[in-house]
């Protein structure tokens, strides 16, 4: 790092909208300019390509005369993520996880959605589900190999797992498909979370000798409705996901 500049994008950190902060919105630069300390959540690139949420704090450095001569930036584990890891329920302790991605398998996410449906029927606590499909996944396998395809699956799964709220959960539905359950939510928040996940997956960076595969996802998201079943919810979200595919992929559809 010595002799190099922050604007060289060495950190490759982004905000939840996918903006590269070294080019636009650098908290360290802003602190040097106005002298104000800052605290914000950013997303660093993991060595395996996916994005990890990190809490960043910046503080100005002054000389003896009080003039700003620099700033310090401190990165630390995001406390929300740490709490999420600690809060493991009895159900999560007994569930079988997907061997490849290490997130919940199909049975896991089915049980979670059924539980949310029961709570909705009793107390009308709203929730939403996201049906997620990796774009052009067959082409990634054919072009870069199945080993790289597996790496893409793990990267997407980790992006989903690490960037959900602690009350939410995700699981691998099958193949390159994932389901995410978001609890106690309205349509506006559902849209914001869905777009955030889409944007963060788009920032996935996996290097191979043959080049870097483009990793994007298409998402269909829907809120629970009176009379819904597990089957009707998933059917509706699946149809919305295919709407995103028809609209050009790497986008979301809410319904």
Secondary structure, DSSP 8 states (H G I E B T S, - for coil): -TT--GGG-SS--B-TT--BTTTS--HHHHHHHH---EEEEEEEE-TTS-EEEEEEEEEEEE-TTS-EEEEEEEEEE-HHHHHHHH---HHHHHS-B-TTT-SB-HHHHHHHHHHHHHHHHHH---EEEEEEEETTHHHHHHHH-HHHHHHHHHHHHHHHHHTS-TT-EEEEEETTEEEEEEES--HHHHHHHHHHHHHHHHT---EETTEE----EEEEEEE--TT--HHHHHHHHHHHHHHHHHTTSS-EEE-
